[in-house]
Amino acid sequence: RRRRRLDLQSGSTISVGAGGATGSVHLRAPRTNGDTDVAITELGSGIGGAREIMVEAYKAYDTPVVDASIIQADLDDFAAKGVAGTIAHRFGPGVTARAGVELRNPGDMTLDTDLDLHALMQGRDGASGILTLRAGGDLTFWGSLSDGFTTVDGNTLAGGDSWSYRLVAGADLSGADPLALLAAGGLAAGKGSVVVDSVTANRALRIRTGTGDINIAAAGDFVLGARSDTNLGPDFFTPIPQAVVYTAGQPIAGVPGGLLDPARYPDAAFPTGGGDISIGARGSLYGVPSAQVITDYVWRQGDANGDKGLATAWWIDFAGFQQGVGALAGGNIELRAGDQIRNLSAAIPTVGWVSGGTVTVRNGGSLMVDALGDIVSGVYYVGRGDATIEAGGAIKGGASVTPFEFGFPGFAQVAPRTILAGGDTAFTLRSRGDLTIETVLDPMMLPVSQRQADLSVIDLSPYGGFSSRGAGSAVSLDSIGGDVRFGNDGNTVASMIVGPTNGMNSAAASYTLLYPSTVHATSFSGDILVDGGMVLTGADRGTLDLLAADDVLFRPNGDPTDSRSYKVQLVGMADARPQFEPTPLNPVVITKTPSSPDAEEQQFEDAHLIGSSTVDQAGRHVGDLDPTRIYAVGGDIRGALPTGAYQLIVPKSLQLRAGSDVADLSIRATNTNPGDVTLVQAGRDIDLTTNGGLEPDLSAQIKVGGPGRLEVSAGRNIDLGYGLGILTDGNLRTSVLPEQGADITVLAGLGGSQPDRAAFMTRYLDPAHSAELDPYLVGPGGSLYTAQMISYVEGVTGRSGLDAPTAFALFKALAPEQQDPLLQDILFAELRASGREANDASSPRFGATDRGYAAADTLFPGNGWSGGISMLDSQIKTQRGGDLSILLPGGGIQLGAATKDLTKPEHDPNDSGLWTVLGGAIRIFAHDDILIRASRALTAAGGDILMWSSFGDIDAGLGSRSALATAPAIVRLSLNGTLQVEPGGIVSGSGIGALQKPGDVDLYAPNGVINAGEGGIRVSGNFNVFALQVLNADNIQVGGQAVGLPTAPVNPASIAGTSDVAAQATRAIEQQVRDQAERDAKPSDEAPPLLITGSFLGYEGG
């Protein structure tokens, strides 16, 4: 045999640290000189950054059976010959010596009975050893291999140092590397696997140690329990005995006394210092599907009601661990397969406690899972750290499990997909094929297991839950060649926790769907499918990104006829104030099933403050400039619920872009910064026609809170049908934001094109082309709009003192959505100027509107524009201030139906039409007709109206002049506790109206007819009109100057009525307050139209 030695000569360097003594150096060499020394010639290298230098002096024995007597004799010989003392004498006291025992066989090797290394070490001094098992064929375990515990089948930590293991099948015994494997051609057929065979042993098996490492390598497969896709045996009745591999560490020193009741929790462990685990196979890694979801072995207590005197704590119950591979006291886990990884789970939990108002968290680590083929099912838990899971094939479900604790075995089988669980954890998943997960849950927010507590008891407050998420909590899912799917079947996971028939099933289901605060998903060549619902944990900088090459689809799951089925179907980002969130210092009861699905939904929304209509959001994303992004590059973004639109709720700005259609969504976003833009864009159609009936949140809509802008654009048509429409509501849902609401811009008929911004900028803004300006565009310093551009750019960029060339260069560099507000302002200014000049006999363009057409043709050149807006009984509205702009270069707009459809629900008039409620202009540019029908276009509290139809008519509609729209009163709680009332007011009538000064109206249809119709036109300020013909002029009321009307006399009474609109509204409000007082004085079953929003700003006192 060739002589093998290590020779680390002086002058060489080994560096293992990164900013401190954090690494370790492991030197392995055979024993020499009659087993009294080790084959290391010199240890002269400069070693930097090592907290430990360890020498493994090993001896190899040939045996087909793992024999405890060989190991015991070797330890006796190692001690008797003073090998450790010799190594310390030769290399210094900073070097630790360990006995290495290698058992090898060119064929198969078996462990037939339990091997307790802790028992072998009793009465011996020195460090624990390193056991290496190397089989040229299979390495099979029919017994447990254990260290770190007081007994081989017990669950009490022994403490102190523990053995490390190397377990190798298909081993190449000719080399120095103890983990080396034979080439595929050197293996006997069907050999080379490491098998922990709990099926043949017919009992649970454990490969475990305390502080030591476990390294497993197989030229074939690694099998933990059985190669099975179910946890039932061949008769489909008896469960397969579980097999596990884990490191358990040693007890933490200094855990506060009295945390737990020792009589109730005799084996509770707060361990630390666990070793690392590495499992690799050239073939596949197999496990038995586990019916556990973490709470079976991570136990906790938390005094949710504050009346039990319990300190919050969470710990490990080793007896309950049946979930594959675990670094249960901290450490890293690495799983690698040349083919598949099937039904193999991994766990790296934390432990912790609260003492003296301080939260202590220990342990965590890193998880790496890598398969060249598929990864099928499995639960992957990292309490603190990072996890990377990569598949050369797909990441998918398929395993079947039965929760055996609950009643009749074999009953209620469920098939969970891959489950991710974490606290302060960052998950990264990548696959070449489809990527499917069930959920990304927080175990500390799940009900405790039935092993720890009977969940049917009334008082669950001693088992309070809390969030273990951190600022870095995130999940990233990337599929290169397939779809990304979020399964979100809360019932499936809940059945694994609390049983298939337990009354807590539905409540447990909701908490399985609390995701980390940041979720990224990318399908580079397929769809993103979101089934059911999920809510992202609240955070100041969390976000949601869903990016698909094809569709992004939100779909229902669960059986709607099943009373246990989780009914909440939404995607939301929590916006809870930090002081209201459940933490170890503030645990909450994980409640039982609410009384009904509706109550469940309300409970879930209120508990996590995701933006339900009854909740005042916290505004935590103020200052967060990164929007939520949902992109379907070549397909649709749509919801698909049988009962209404799918809810998408984000407490920050949103960028939603579809290459094709956007449909059946109830979108609620919030611009938290003045410069925020929420964008909803479809390459083809936007369909928001769904009406939720008695559930308004399930009606299709786009609602944006906060300041900034909302832009909605479609390549073809926008159909609002009977949905709730498009609206902005300022700070009505987030009181910490400014009252001013966002502007709305709606564009339809863009086709595959975009406005020609470059040409428009050149014509109206470019200082380099000022000499080419038409005379009517010349202004101070160049263009008529130069000063406006400079002011706009300074506002956007925060700079000051800009000259025209610099401002123009900066403007050109802005994103299109930042350029659009100024470009659209210029377009509408040109349309208004053109219409007014056409009525001005002193203008050189009297009787002509070419100026307006020139602006429109510059921004929207050619004839490739086609599409419009239909809103049969819906709305586009700014509720708290903000302009409303509509651009239709290839179509028109219809508000209201020509005839009423009695099969459809009828909206309150307050929710129908075009509105600016608290100030703001309405501006419409259309190629075709602007038809109001039985609806309205009103600025209720000041604001101009401009409508331009290039080749169609403007019709004020068929609505009743006596129709009433009543906005609810708004009641706020001020800092000093005073109720402040903002009366909603009553606005009457349909048609077109600027109801309060200042409120001019400009209507231009140069190639069509303007018809006041039955709805009428009301103008508190001046009125300008230009058309081929004006019909029903007697139904036009003007408070100021009218230009362009037929010369027939106007009824002074009608003018007086218009100018008195504000007084009418005031009287109506006063009457409303009187009516409210009368209602308060006597009981009534009828609730008044009153909306209350509150802000709890602080408390001082005892």
N, C-alpha and C positions, 0 to 999 in steps of 0.2 A: 504494500500500500504506500502510495506516495506520501512523503512527509509534508504536513501542512502547518504553516506557522503564520502568525501576524507579526509584522515588523514595522512599527510606527517610529521612524527615525527622527532624530533631532533636526530641526529646521523645517519640518513639514507642519502644516496647519490644518486643524479641523475647526470649523466654526458652525455652531448650531443655534446660536441665540439670535434674537431680534430685539435689540434694545434692552437686554438684561439676561440674567441666568434663567432662561426658560426652556432650553432644550435638554436632550439627553443623548449620551453616547453609549451604545451597546456593542461590546466586543465579544465575539463568540469564537472559541478555539477549543480543541480537544485537550484532555488532560495528558500530561507527559510524566516522565521520570517515575514510573510505577504509580501513576495517578496521584502524585504529590504536588505537581506543578501544572502550569498551563502553557500551551504552545504560543506564547507571545514573547518574541525576542526582545523587543524594546518598546516602551511606551513613552517616547520622547517628543511626540508631536505637541505643539502648542494647541490646546483645546480651549476655545472661547465660547462663552454663552451657555455652558452646560450646568444645569442644576444637579445632574447625576452622571457619573461615569461608572458603568457597570460591566464587569467581566463575567461572562458565562463560561465556566469550565465544564465541558460536557463529556459524557461517556456514552457510547452507543452499545445497545444490546440487541441481539437478534432473537425475535420471538413473534409467533403469530397471534399471541394473546396478551392483552394488557394485564400484566401481573403485578399486583400491589407489592408482593414480596421482593420483586426485582428493585422496585423503587425504594422500598424500605432498606434493603441491603446497600444500595448505592448511597443513600443518605448517611448510613452508619459509616461506610468507608470514607466518604467525603469528610466527615467530622473527625474520624480517627486519624487520618493522614494529614490533617491540618491544612487543607488546600486553601481555605479562606485566609488563614494567617500567613501562608507563604505569599499569596497575592498581595496582601496588605503590606507585607514587608518589602516586596519587590517594587511596588508601584505607589506606595504611600497611602495614608489613611483616608484620602478623599476618594478612593476607588472601592466600590462595593463588589464583593465576590458572591456569586450564586452558583448553586449546583445545577448543572444541566443534565437531565436524564433523557436519553433518546432511545425509544423502542422502535425497531424497524423490522420489516419483513418484505421480501420481494414479491410475495403474494398478498393475500388478504390478511387483515388484522381485525380482531374483535375485542370489545369490552363487554364481557358477559355479565358482570355483576357491578354493583355500585362501587365507586372508588372515592373514598373520603380522604383527600389530601390534608385537610385540617387535622384529622385524627392521626395521620402519619407524622405530623410535625409536633405532636404533643411531647413535651420534655426535651425538645431540641433547642439549641441556641442558633442564632444566625438568621439570615434572610431566607425567605421561601425560595423554592427553586423554579426551574422552567422545565416543563414536561413537553417533549416532542414525540409525537406518534407519526411514523412514516410507513405507509403501506404502498407497495407497488401495485396492488390491486385495490379492493374496496377497504375502507375503514368503517366498521359498523359498530354502533353503540346499542347494546341491549340493557345497559345500565347507565346510571347517572355518573357524571364526573363533577365533583364539587370541592370547592374550597371557600373560605371566607365566612362559613356558617358553623355553628356549634355542632350540628349533625348533618349528615348527608341529605336527609329528607326534612330537616327543620327549616325555620324561617327567622331564626335569631342570629344576628350578625355576631361574629366572633371578635372582630376588631383586629388591628395589626396588619402585618404584611400578608400578601397572598401569592399563590403560584400563578404563573403565566403558562398558556398552552399554545402549542403549534400542532394542528391536526391536519394531516396531509394524506390524500389518496391519489394513486397514480404517480407516486413519488419517484423522482429520478435520484436514486441512491448513490450515484457516482460523483456528484458534485458537492461543493462546500455549502451551497445555499440550501438551508433546511426546507425551504418552501418550493424548491425546484420541481417541475413536473416532467414526466415522460412525454416525448413527442407522440402525436396521435398514432403513428405507426408502431410505436413501441408498446402500446397498451393491448392487453388481452381484450377480446370482444366483450362489450358490455361491462367492463371494469373501470375502476378509477373514480368511484363516487364515495363521498362521505355521507353516511346515512345514520341519522339518529332515529332508530326504528322503534318508536313507541307503539306501533301497531302490533308487531310480533311480541314485544315485551308486554303488551296489554296493560300498560300503566304510563303515567306521565314521566317523562325523562327530562333531566336538567343538565346542561353543560354550563357550569357557572363558576365564577371565582369572585374575589373581592376587589383588591386593588390591582391585580395582575391584568395583562392583556390576553386576548384570545385571537389567534390567527388561524384561519381555516382555508385550505387550498385543495381543489379537486380538479383532476384532469377530466373527469366526467361531470356528474351532477353533485349538488349538495341538496340533501333531502332532510327536512326537519319535520319528522312525523310521518308523512306519506306524500306521494305524488297524487294529490286529490284536489278536486274542485268543490268539495263539500266537506263539512265537518261531521258527517254521518258515516258510519261504517257500511260494509257491504249489504247489511240487511236494511239499511236506511232507517234504522231505529236506534242503534247504539252509537253514541258519539265516539269519534276517533280520539284516543288519548293524546293530549297535547304534549309537544316537546318544545323546549325553549333553550335559548342561549343568552346568558346575560352576565354582566359584571355588576357587583353590588356594593363595592367600596367598603368603607368602615364608618362607624358612628362619628358624627360631627361632635367635636368637643365644644362645650359652651352653649349648648341649646338650653334656653331658660327652663328651669324646673317648673313643674306644675302645669305645663301646657295641655297635657292630655290626661285623661283618666286611665291609669294603668290597668285597672280591672276590665275596662271596656276595650282597651286597645293594647293588649300585652305585647304584641309583636310589632307595634308601630316603629318605623325606622326613619331617622333623619340622617341618611348616609352621605358621604362625599368621597372624593378621591378614587372613583371607579376607573377601571382600565378601559382601553380602547378595544374595539372588535373589528376585525377585517375578515370578510368571507368572500372568496372568489372561486369561480368554477368556469372551466372551459365550456361546459355544457350549460345547464340551467340550475337555478335555485328554486327549490320547492318548499312550500309550507302548507300547513292545514289551515283553511279559512277559520278565522277567530270570530266569535260572537261578542268579543269585548270591544268597548270603546273607552278605554283609559280609566274611567272612574272605578273599575273593578280593582285596580292596583294603585291608583293615586287617590288616596282618601283625604278628606278635608273636614274641617269644622269652621263655622263662622256664625257669630251671634247676630242674626239678622234683625231680631227685635230688640236687642240690647238689654235683655232681662235674664240671661242665662249665666252671665259671668264667664263666658268662654272667649279665649283669645283666638283670633283667626290663625289657622295653621293648616298646612297640607304636607303629606308625608307618603312614604311608600309602604304598601302592604305586599310583601314578597309572595305570600301565599296566593294572592290573586293574579299574579302575572302569568298569563297564558297567551301572550301576543307576540310570538316569534322571537325577535332579537332585541335585547335591551341593554343600554348603558344606563342603568338605573340610579347610579350615583355620580352622574356626569361622565363625560368621555365622548369619543368619536366613534361613529359606526360607518363602515364602508362595505357595500354589497356590490359585487361585480359579477356579471354573467356573460359568457360568450353566446348564449342563446336567450332564453326567457327567464324572467323572475315571476313566479306564480304564487300568489296567496301568502307571500312572506311579508310580515309586518316588522316594523322597527320603532323603538321608543327611546327617547332621551329626555326624561322628565326633569323637573326641578323639585326642590322641597323648599319650604319657607315658613315663616311665622311672624307674628306681630308681637312686639314687646316694648312697652314704654312709648307707644305711639310711633314706633319705627318698624318699617317692613324690611325683613331680611329675606333675600332670595339666594339660594345656592344651587350650583350645578348648571347643567346645560352642556352643549357641545355642538358638533358638526355631523351632519348625515350626508353621505354620498351614496346614491343608488344608480347603477349604470348597467343597462342590458343592451346587447346588440340586437336582440329581438324584442318581443313584447314585454311589458310590465302589466301583469294581470292582478287586479284587486290589491288588497293590502291596506293596512292602516299605518301611516307614517307620522309619528309624533315627536316634535322637538319643542321642549318647553322654553328654551332660550338658546339662540344661536342661529345657524343657517342650515338649509337643506337643499341639495341639488339632486334632482331625479331626472335621468335621461334614458330614452329608449330609442334604439335604432328602428323599431317597429312602432306599435301603438302603445298607449297607456290606456287601459280599459278595465271594465268590470267583467263579471262572469261567474264568480264564485258564489256558492249558496251556503248560507249559514242558518242554524237554528239556535235561538237563545235558550240553552238547556235549563237555565235556572228557573224558567217560568213554565211550570206545568209539564205537559205531556211532550217528551222528546219527539222530534220529527214534525211537530206542529208549527205552522206559520213560518215556513222558510222564507228568508229574504235574500236578495242578491245585491249587496252593496257594491258600488264602484269604488275606485281608489279613494280613500278618505285621508285628508290632511288635517292634522291637529297641531296647534301651536299657541304659544304665548307671545313673547317678544322674539319673533321668529321671522326670517325671510326665506320663503320657499321659491325655488326656481325649477320649473319643469319644462323639458323639451322633448319632442318626439318627431320622428319622420312621418308617422302615420297619424291616425286620430288620437286625440288627447282628451280623455274623459275623467272627470273627478266627480265624487259625490258631493263633497262640501269641504270647507276649510273652517273647522270649528275651534272653539276655545273650551278645553275640557273643564275649566273652572266655572264655566257658565252652564254646565250640564247638571241635571239632577244627579245626586250621589247614587251609587249602585244599590241594588237590593241586598248585596252582601254586607254593606255597611249599615243600612237602615231600611226599615220597612216603609216603603213609600206610600203605603195606604194610611199611615198615621196622620192625625190631624195637624200636628205641629211639626213643620219642617224647618222652623227657624234656626235650630242648632246647626244646620247644614247649609248655611248661607253661601251663595255663589258670588263670584266677583270676576272682573275682567283681569286676565293676566297678560293682555296685549301691551306692547310698548311702542315707542315712537318709530321703531324700525320694522314693525309688523307689516308684512307684505307677502303677496303671492304673484308670481309671474308665470304665465302659461304660454308656451310657443309651440305650434305645430307647423312643421315645414310642408308636409304633404297631405294633411287631412283636416278634419274639423276639430274645433275645441268645444267641448260640451261641459256645462255645469249641470250635474244631475239634480242636486238640491231636493232629494226625496227625504224630507224630514221624518216621515213615518218609518222608513226603513231603518234609519239610524236610531230613532227613538225606540223601536222594537228591540234593538240590541242592548239598549240601556235599561229600560223599564219594563220590557216584556210586551208581547204582542197584544195583550188584552188589558193591560193595566190602565187605570183611569187617567194616568199622567201622560199617556202617549202623545196627545195633541200638544200639550204645553211643552213637553220635552222636545218635540219636533221643531218648535219655533226657535229654541235656543241652539239647535244644531246648525242653524243657518246664519249665525253671526260671523261674518268674514273679517279678515284683517282690514285695517283702514285704507290700505292701498291694494288694488287688484289690477293687474295688467294681463290681457289675453290677446294673442295674435295668432290668427290663422292665415298663413302666407298663401295658401291655395284653396281654401275651403270656407266653411261657414263657422260662425260662433253661435252656439245654441245655449240659451239660458232657460232651463226648465224650472218651474216653480218660482220660488222667491229667495232673495238673499239680501242681507243688510250689512253694510260695511261699518265696522266699529268707528266711533267718532274720533277725530283727530284734527289738529290745526292744519296739517298739510297732507292729508290723505287724498287719494284720487281713484277714479275708475276709468280704465282705458280698455275698450273692446274694439279691436281692429281686425277686420276680416276682408279677404280677397273677394268673397261672394256675399252671402247674407249674414245679418245679425238678427236672430229670431228669438223672441221671448215667448215661451210656451207654458201652458199649464201642466201640472202633474198632480197625481193623487186621484182617487176615485171620489167624484163629487157626491156619490150616494153613501159613502162611508162616513159615519159620524166621527170616526177617529182621524179622518184625513185632514191634513194641514191645509187650511183654506187660503192663507195669505199668499197672494201671487203678486209680488212686486220686487223691484230692485231699488234699494235706497241706500243713502249714506247718512249715518246717524249724525245729528248735530246737537247732541246733549251738552249742556254746560258741565264742565269737569266736576263741579261739586255735586252733581246729581248722578254721576256714573258710579256703578258698583265697583268698589276697590277692596283690597284686604282690610282697609280701615273702615269701609262702609259696605259690608256684604248685604245681599238682598235674598229674600226667599225666592227660590225657583219654584213658581206656583204650580198648582194643579190646573187641570183643564178648565178654561172658562165655560160659562154657561151656554155659549153658542158660537158658531163660526164668526159672526159679526163682532161679538164681544172679544173673541180671540184676536181678531185683526186690530180692534181698537186698543186692546191691552198691549199688543206687540208694538204698535206705532207709538203709543204714549210712553211706553217703557224706554224706548230707544230714541224718541224725539226725532223721527226721520222726516217730519214735515207734514203730518196729518193736518187737516183743516182746523183742528182744535188745539194745536200746539204752537207756541211761540218759539221759533228756532233760536239758537244761541248766536249764530253768526260767527262761528269759530274760524271760518275761512277768510275773514277780513285780512287783506294783505296777501292772500294766496293768489298768485297770478297765473297758475297752471290750471287750465280748464279740464273738466272731464271730457274725454274724447270717445265717441262711438262712431266708427267708420265702417261702412260696407262698400268697398271700392267698386265692385261690379254687380251688386245686388240690392236687396231690400233691407230696411230696418223696420220690423213690424212686430206687433203683439198678436196673440191669438188666444183670447179667453172667450169661453162661451157666454159669460155674463157681462162683458164690457171690455173696455180698453185696458191694456197692461200699464201699470203704474211705474214710472221711472222718476225717482226723487233724488235730486242732488243739491246740497246746500252751497253750491258754487256755480260758476259759469259752465256752460255746456257747449261743446262743438259736436253736433250730430250730423253726419254727412252720409248719404246713400247714393250710390251710382244709379239706382233705379227708384224704388218707391219708399216712402215713409208712411206707415199706416197703423191705425188702431193702438195708439199710444196715449197715455195720460202723463204728460211731461210736466214736472215742476222743478224748476231750477232757480238759482239765486245769484245774481250779480252782486258780489260783495265789495267791488271796487268801482269807482266812477268810470274807469276806462274799460271795464269788462264788456265783452260782446258775447251773448249767447246766440248760437247759430244753429238753425235747423234747415238742412239743405237736401233736396232730392233731385236727382238727375232726371226723373220723370215726374211722378205724381206724389202729392201729399194728400192722404185720405184720413181725415179726422172726423168722420161722420158718426162714429159709434156713440150712442147715448146710454149712459148707465142707469137711467130711470131714477129710482130712489137712492142710488149710490152715486152722487155727483163726482166723487173721486175716480169712478170707473168710466166716466164720460171722456171721450177723446178730447184732448186739449193741449195747449202749450201755455203754461203759466210761468212767468218769470218775476221774481221779487228783486228788490234792490235797484240801484241806479244803472247807468250805462245804456246798452242797447240790446234789443232782441231783433234778429234778422231771420226771416223765414222765406225761403226761396225754392221754387220748383222749376224744373225744365219744361214741364207741361202744365198741368192743372193743380189747383188747390181746392179741395172740396171739404168744407167744414160741416156740411149737412146739418144734423141735429145735435152735434157735439157742443161742448162748452166753448170752443173757439180758441182764440189767441188773445192773451191779455197779460198785462204787467200790473203788479199790485204794490210796488214800492216796499214799504216796511211793514205791511199789514201782517206778515208771517214772521218777520225778524225785526223786532222793535229796536234793536241796537243800530240798525242801518239808517241812513238819512231818509226822510219822508219822500223825497223826490223819486218818482218811479222812472223806469226805463222807457226810452223811445221804442217804437215798433216800426220796422220796415218789412213789408211783404212784397215779394217779387214772384211773378209767375210767367210762364211762357218763354223761358230763357233758352229752351232747347239744349243743345250741347255747347252753347256759347256762353261767354261772359260779356258784360258791357265793355265797350272799347274805352277803357279808362285812359289809355295812353293818348288816343286821339283827342279825347275830351280835355285832358290836361293840357295838351299842346295848344288847343284852340282857345282855352279860357284862362290858363294860368301861367304858361311858360314865358318867363321874361325874355327869352331869346327870340320869341316870335311876336313881341309886342308891336313891331312895325307892321305886321300883317293883320292886326286886329280890325274887325269891322268897326266903323265909327261908333256904333252904339255900345261897343264893348270897351271903349277907351275910358280909363279913369285915372285918378291921381297915381302917379308912379308906374303906369303901365296899364294893366288890365283893370277893368271895373271891379274885379274880385281879388286884386292883389292884397289889399289890406286885410280882407277877410281870410285869405290863405295864411298870411303871416300870423295872424292872431290864432288861427286854428292850430297851426304847427307848433307855436309856442305853448299852447295849452296841452297838446299831446306829448310833446317832448320835455317840457319843463324848462326849456331854454328861453332866453329873452334877448331883445335887441337884434333880431334877425333882419337881414336885408332880403330882398325878393329872390335873388338867385340862390342864396343859402336855404331859405325856407322852401323853395321849390325842389331843390335837391333832396332835402330831408323828407318832403312830402312824397316824392317818387319812391323813396326807400321804404315807406310804410307798407304794412300788409294791406291787401285789398279791403278787408273789413274796416280798417282804420281810415282808408281813403274815401270810402263810400259816403259817409255823412256829409262831407264838404261837397263832393261831386253832386250828390242828390240835392243839396241846398241850392247849388248853382242851377241845376236843371229846373227846379220848381221856380226859382227866381226868374229864369228866362221865360218860362211858360206864363207866369203872371204878368211880366212886363210886356210880353207879346200880346196877350189878350187886352191889356189896358191900352196899349198903343193902338190897337185896332179900333178902339172906341174913341180915340183922341184925334179930333179933327186937325189939331195943330201938329200932329206927328207925321213924319215922312212915311211911316208905315200904317197910316190910317186905313182901315178896311182890310188890312192884310195881317196874316199871322205867320209869315215865313220865319220870323225870328224864333218862335217856339218850335216849329218843325225842324229848323236847323239844329237846335240844341238836342232835340229828341233823336234826330238822325245821326248826330255825331256820337252820342252815347250808345245808341242801339242801331247801328247801320244795317242796311240790307233788309231782306224779307224772311230771314230764318227764325223768326220769333213766333211762337204759336202756343197759346194757353191762357187761361183766365182763372177767376175765383168764383166759386159757388158757395153760398152760405144760406141754406133754406130757412133755418131758424137757429142761428148761431151768432157769434159776436167777434169783433176785434176791438179791444178796449184797453186804454190806459186808465187805471183807477186812481193813481196817486200822482198825476202829472206825467207829462211826456207826450211827444208828438207821435202821430200815426201817419205813416207814409206808405202808399201802395203804388207799385210800378208794374204795368202790364203792357210791355211793348208789342205783344202779339195777341192780345185778347181783351176781354172786358171783365166786369164784376157784376154779379147778381146777388142782392141782399133780399132774402125772403122769397117765398114761393108765390107764383102767380095765383094759385089756389091752395087752400089749406088741406093738408093730408091728415084726416082724422085718425089714421092708424099710428101717427107719430106723437110723442109727448110734446106738449106745448111749453115753451120756456116762459119764465117771467120776462116781461118786456125789458127789464133791467139787464137781461143776459142776451139781448138780441140787437144786432146792428153794429154800426161803427160809433165808438164813443171815445171822447176824452172827458173824464169825469171831473178832475180837479185841475183843469188847465191843460193846454196843448192843442196844436193844430191838427187838422185832418187834410192830407194832401194825396190826391190820386192822379196819376198819369196812366191813361189807357189808350190802346189802339182802337178798341171797339166800345160797346155800350157800357154805361154806368147806370145800372138799374137798381133802384132802392126797393121796389115792390112793396110788400107789407112790412116794412122795417123802417130804419132810421139811420141817419148819419148826423151826429150831434156833437158839438163842443159845449158842454154843460156849464163850465165855469170860466169862460174866457178862452179864446183860441180861434184862429182863422180857419176857413175852409177853402181849399183850392181843388177844383176838379177840371181835368182836361181830357177830352176824348178826341183823338186825332181823326177818326173816321166813323164815329158812332154817335149815339144820342146820350143825353143825361136825363134820367127820369126820376123825379122825386117820389114816385111810387103811389101805391094804393092804400097805404096805411091810414088809420083813423087819426084825425087831428086831436081826438080826446083820449088817446091811449096814454096810460100812466106808467111810468117806470119809477119804482121806489127803491132807492138804495138804503140798505140797513144802516142804522146809526153805529158809530164806532166809539167804544168806551175804553179809555186807557187809565191805568193806575200810575199816578205821577210819583216822583221821588219822595214827596212828603205824605204820600198816602191818599191824595185827593183824586177823586174820579173826574176825569176830563171827558166831556161828551162832544163828539163831532157828528152832528146830525147828518144823516145821509141825504135828506132832501127828496123832493118829488119833482120830476121833470115830465111834462106832458107833451104828447104829440108824436108824430112819425115824420117821415120826409127828411129834409135837409135843414139844419138849423145851427147857427152860431148864437147861442142863447144869452150870453152876457158879454158886455163890452170889456176889453176890446175884442171885437169879433166880426171881421170882414169876411165876406163870401165872394169868391171868384169862380164862375162857372163858364167853361169855354168848350164849345163843340163846333169848331169852324166848318165842319162838313156834315153837321147833323142838327137835331132838334133838341131843345131844352124844354122839358115839360114839368111844370110844378105839380101836376097831377092832383090826386086827392090828399096825399101826404103833405104837400105844400113846402114852401121855402121860407124860413124865418131868419132874419138878419138883424142882430142888435147894432151892428156898425154899418159900413158901406157895402154896397152890392155892385159887382161888375159882372156883366154877362155878355157873351158874344156867341152867336149861333146863326144858322140859316133861318131859324124860326124859334120863337119863344111861345109856348102854349100855356094856357091857364094862368096867365100873369096875375089874374085877380086873386090867386091863392099864394101870392108872394107878399110877405110882410117885411118892410125895411125900416129900420130905426134911423139910418143915416142917409147918405146920398146913394141913389141908384143910377147906374150908367148902363145903357144898352137895352133897357126895357122898352116895350111898346109905349107909345105916348098916351095911352088911355089913362084917365085919372085914377089915382090910388086912394083907397078908402082910409081917411085919417084915423078912424077907429081901430083899424087893423094895425096901423103903425103904433098907435098908443098901446095896444095890447102887447105888441112885441117888445117895446121898450120897458114894459112893466114886468118882464119875465122874472127878473131878480126879486122884485117885490112879491110876486106870486109865490116864488119858492120860499121866501122868508115866512110868509103867512102860513104856508103849508107845513113848514118846520115847526112853527109855534103851535099849530094845531096838533102836530104829531106829539110834541112834548106834553100838551094838555091831555091828549088821549092816553099817553103812557101813565100819567099821574092817576087818571081814573082807573086804569087797569091795575095799578099798584094798590089801589085802595080796596079792591075786592078780588077774591080768588077767581081764577080763570084757567080753563084747560087749554087755552089757545096761547101759544108762545108768541110774543111780539118779535118783529124783525130787528133783532139786536145782536150785534157782533161784539164780543168782549175780548180784548187782547191785553195781557198783563205782563209786566216785567218786574221780577223780584230783584231789586238792585242792592240790597244789603240789609243786615240786621245787627243791632247792638242791643245788648241787654242780658239779663240773667237767664 
